[in-house]
């Protein structure tokens, strides 16, 4: 069992129960969303210990978020509550095919008020890996500084750092700021997990080989580029390879697929699997996740994953 630290913003997710525009939906089912939340849940279901860092509003959604994380076996030692600012909220539509419509209510959320000083209070001694995405630094300047501080501390301590750019362009002040910030953060990571569309946005190419070259030149030891249903292209100092994806008959919802992929890759690597084996696991979990409507409902246990991959 490895110990992984993750930081981000959990949001209450209201999933539409009927197909149609969000403004016409009358009933929703409540779940928990957030890229880092999904990876946390995925890691704990595979038997690892995940600790989540965030700030929640002292409101019903915030209490629900903390309780849900704890019920999944996730450690919440570094979760704090805010009496003034609220927990973020996300709406997601129901569709028969394709990507569902979404709406976010997270500007000025409690999570956006996290600071670099809070990162200094975290004891990193026992952690094997720190995982972050490009979402948190988009929330506020304070979160941007907090992300950089945590990554720098982990790197200095010799802890493996994994980074998924996970672009949310609408959260940023502009494309140039987003690009510069995320590429600077990638310099602090050992493992970088971009997709081909993220590569195009961040370094000007959707060619997985060129994307891997770019991030290796920034200092990443391992780069794994998501290429959609075709699989993923992986590169480390010794080898490059294209690992095919798993065929899926029916795609129910693509939200959370990248987080499932990240779960598979980083869990595999911290367990000592080869890069090829770790990416194959990532492809498997990503393909499982697109067959489920919730952002994290389909994330498998160890037994379920072994059965699926066999």
Secondary structure by P-SEA (a helix, b strand, c coil): cbbbbbbbbbbbbbbbccccccccccbbbbbbbcaaaaaaaaaaaabbbbbbbbcccccaaaaaaaaaaaaaccccccbbbbccbbbbbbbbbbbcccbbbbbbcccccccccccaaaaaacccccccbbbbccccccccaaaaaaaaaaaaaaaaaccbbbbbccccccccccaaaaaaaaaaaaaaccbbbbcaaaaaaccccccaaaaaaaaaaacccbbbbbccccccccccccbbbbbbbbbbcccccccaaaaaaaaaaaaaaaacccaaaaaaaaaaaaaaaaaccccccccccaaaaaaaac
